[in-house]
């Protein structure tokens, strides 16, 4: 899942970031451990595995929350964004 983080109207480069925490419902991912950064697009790339998406509520909404720890130690969070998630697969087995 590509994630575009902006600060004061401009895209946030990874060079200014020490850590990023992304929560989508009960799924938590961290930069630089799990989340990567695409310098060409300026997006943080949040990997979602089948186990992650299958753990989200079916045909319901979950919140997306992002917190950034900048180099230097300050932390900023985002306003929570509601994301509609639809998991309509007949099978919920991980393949």
Secondary structure, 3 states (H helix, E strand, C coil): CEECCEECCEECCHHHEEEEEEEECCEEEEECCCCEEECCCCEEECCCCHHHHHCCCCCEEEEEEEEEEECCCCEEECCCEEEEECCCCCCCCCC
